[in-house]
Amino acid sequence: MTGPETRQLILASASPRRRDLLARIGVTPTAIIPADIDETPHKGELPARYVARMALEKAQAVAAQSQGSDAQRWILSGDTVVAAGRRILPKTEDETAARDCLKLLSGRRHRVLSAICVHCPDGRQLQRTSETIVRFKRLTTGEIDAYIASDEWRGKAGGYAIQGCAEAFVAWLGGSHSGVIGLPLLETRNALISSGYLS
Ligand SMILES: Cc1cn([C@H]2C[C@H](O)[C@@H](COP(=O)(O)OP(=O)(O)OP(=O)(O)O)O2)c(=O)[nH]c1=O
């Protein structure tokens, strides 16, 4: 028998948003161990396949590091991408990339795909992906300039963060708001229940 004291949940993510979203469903990870993996898409890889592969590889990388422990250990990982058609938009690290994304997203619909993976103590890997459709208003040059100055786009998939002032660009959204921020809470809670971590 495994007592509750030996149950551990590792969040395999450097994203503070994922930790905060998890807290909203009352889950506090035992440890946070970000996964260091190659995030380059394969040639021709479609966004849904890519995002699921990233979540899986992040969980597997952390599982490989924490083998051999006596604890009952669950590992939760996530990955989020913004897709324009078949194209995967970058996680923007500079102003030019962020500006290019905003121009592309202006006045159009795009998809935000958010995948999670739960690696269980018995070796099972549960995967779920949420898909959210977001439509942005048409952005003026002034709006794009102001958004670039805010720096909120830095390190975000598709060059924006819906949890900040970019919410004011959203004309319509269908799907999971938490998924857009980085951890779809419906899918995450369901996977944690199926995995035996939550009851
Ligand atoms: C579209 C969008 C993305 N994002 C974030 C979520 C993710 O943190 C990030 C996409 O990068 P990810 O590679 O999914 O995650 P990460 O690099 O931040 O963390 P880790 O790989 O260690 O788990 O973009 C927002 O915060 N708000 C948004 O509106």
The ligand as a Gaussian input file, in Angstrom:
#p B3LYP/6-31G(d) Opt

LIG

0 1
 C       -1.098000      32.126000     -26.473000
 C       -0.536000      32.251000     -25.083000
 C        0.592000      31.564000     -24.684000
 N        1.094000      31.711000     -23.434000
 C        2.295000      30.979000     -22.987000
 C        2.014000      29.606000     -22.393000
 C        3.359000      28.965000     -22.410000
 O        4.055000      29.291000     -21.197000
 C        4.051000      29.644000     -23.579000
 C        4.302000      28.648000     -24.676000
 O        5.483000      27.960000     -24.406000
 P        5.578000      26.436000     -23.909000
 O        6.744000      25.818000     -24.625000
 O        4.253000      25.752000     -24.011000
 O        5.925000      26.565000     -22.361000
 P        7.108000      27.319000     -21.613000
 O        8.338000      27.354000     -22.461000
 O        6.581000      28.638000     -21.098000
 O        7.351000      26.385000     -20.342000
 P        7.756000      24.818000     -20.286000
 O        8.154000      24.360000     -21.651000
 O        8.882000      24.733000     -19.297000
 O        6.531000      24.118000     -19.775000
 O        3.186000      30.680000     -24.045000
 C        0.485000      32.540000     -22.509000
 O        0.942000      32.658000     -21.359000
 N       -0.645000      33.216000     -22.884000
 C       -1.195000      33.114000     -24.125000
 O       -2.219000      33.764000     -24.398000

